[in-house]
Amino acid sequence: MTWHDHILKICTVTTNVIVISVPCRYDLDPKSCVNDEVKVYNCKLKKHLKVFDNTCVLEVDSNRDLFTRHALHMNQKGKEYMAKKIVMAIQVMLNEKKSDPIMMKNKEDLRTDNEQEKKQTGLHHISREEEC
């Protein structure tokens, strides 16, 4: 199972999922084929996850000031910026009401429902004592 399949499997349940896009490589030329592929991949990622109500794709800011000198990792400012974006996304997801919760019945309620159904249909279970 690829990690894509794993993410899609998680997205089909009621878990909220936040996915962060892939950042461009600032150590390469902006017109590099790697950066073009990153853009294509991020578009595909958004497209695949758009169908799920419980997912959110966060864009990594393309501001060069958020990355270290060698341009592969985020610096402290970039990490704080992304942390704030994640917190805001969580708050938005928690405040949105997607649908009503599914109410589960306890065993006692299920027994009562079964008894009422049997009375309505005229069927009942014959116990061993009733057979004789």
C-alpha positions in Angstrom: 0.0 0.0 0.0 1.4 3.4 -1.0 1.3 6.3 1.4 -1.3 7.9 -1.0 -3.6 5.0 -0.5 -3.0 5.2 3.3 -3.9 8.9 3.3 -7.1 8.3 1.2 -8.1 5.4 3.6 -7.7 7.8 6.6 -9.7 10.5 4.8 -12.7 8.2 4.2 -13.3 8.0 8.0 -14.4 10.8 10.3 -10.8 11.8 11.2 -9.8 15.4 10.3 -6.6 15.4 8.2 -4.3 18.3 7.5 -1.8 17.8 4.6 1.1 20.2 4.0 2.1 20.7 0.4 5.7 20.1 -0.8 7.8 23.3 -0.8 9.8 24.4 -3.8 13.6 23.8 -3.7 15.3 27.1 -3.3 18.7 25.6 -3.7 17.8 25.0 -7.4 17.0 27.3 -10.2 13.4 28.5 -10.0 12.8 27.1 -13.5 14.3 23.7 -12.6 12.5 20.6 -13.6 12.4 19.5 -10.0 10.4 22.6 -9.0 8.1 22.1 -12.0 7.4 18.6 -10.7 6.8 19.9 -7.2 4.1 22.2 -8.6 2.5 19.4 -10.6 2.5 17.1 -7.5 1.0 19.8 -5.3 -1.8 20.3 -7.8 -2.5 16.6 -8.0 -2.5 16.4 -4.2 -5.1 19.2 -3.9 -7.2 17.6 -6.6 -7.3 14.2 -4.9 -8.0 15.5 -1.5 -10.7 18.1 -2.6 -13.4 15.4 -2.6 -13.0 14.8 1.2 -14.8 17.2 3.5 -12.5 16.4 6.4 -9.2 17.3 4.8 -7.3 20.5 4.5 -4.2 21.2 2.3 -1.9 23.9 3.7 0.4 25.6 1.2 4.0 26.2 2.2 4.7 29.8 1.8 7.1 30.5 -1.0 8.8 33.3 0.9 12.5 32.7 0.8 13.0 34.4 4.1 11.3 31.5 5.9 14.1 29.1 4.9 17.7 28.6 6.0 20.7 29.8 4.1 21.2 26.5 2.3 17.5 26.7 1.4 16.5 23.1 2.2 14.9 23.6 5.6 12.7 26.1 7.3 14.3 28.5 9.7 12.8 29.4 13.1 10.6 32.1 11.6 9.3 29.6 9.0 8.6 27.0 11.6 6.6 29.4 13.7 4.7 30.6 10.6 3.8 27.0 9.7 2.8 26.2 13.3 0.4 29.2 13.3 -1.1 28.0 10.0 -1.6 24.5 11.4 -3.2 25.9 14.6 -5.6 28.1 12.5 -6.5 25.1 10.3 -7.3 23.0 13.3 -9.5 25.8 14.8 -11.3 26.1 11.5 -11.9 22.4 11.2 -13.1 22.1 14.8 -15.5 25.0 14.4 -17.1 23.7 11.2 -20.0 21.4 11.6 -19.7 18.8 8.9 -22.7 16.7 9.8 -24.7 15.5 12.8 -23.0 12.9 14.9 -24.1 9.3 14.6 -25.8 8.3 17.8 -25.1 4.8 19.0 -27.7 2.9 20.9 -26.8 1.0 24.1 -27.7 -2.7 24.6 -30.9 -1.9 26.6 -32.2 0.4 23.8 -31.5 -2.3 21.2 -33.4 -4.9 23.2 -36.4 -2.6 23.6 -36.4 -1.9 19.8 -36.2 -5.6 19.0 -39.1 -6.4 21.4 -41.3 -3.6 19.8 -40.4 -4.9 16.3 -41.5 -8.4 17.3 -44.8 -7.2 18.7 -45.5 -5.2 15.5 -44.7 -8.2 13.2 -46.3 -10.8 15.4 -43.1 -12.8 15.6 -41.6 -13.8 18.9 -38.8 -16.1 19.9 -39.9 -19.4 21.5 -37.8 -20.2 24.5 -37.0 -23.8 25.6 -39.6 -23.6 28.4 -42.3 -22.6 26.0 -41.7 -25.6 23.7 -43.1 -28.2 26.2 
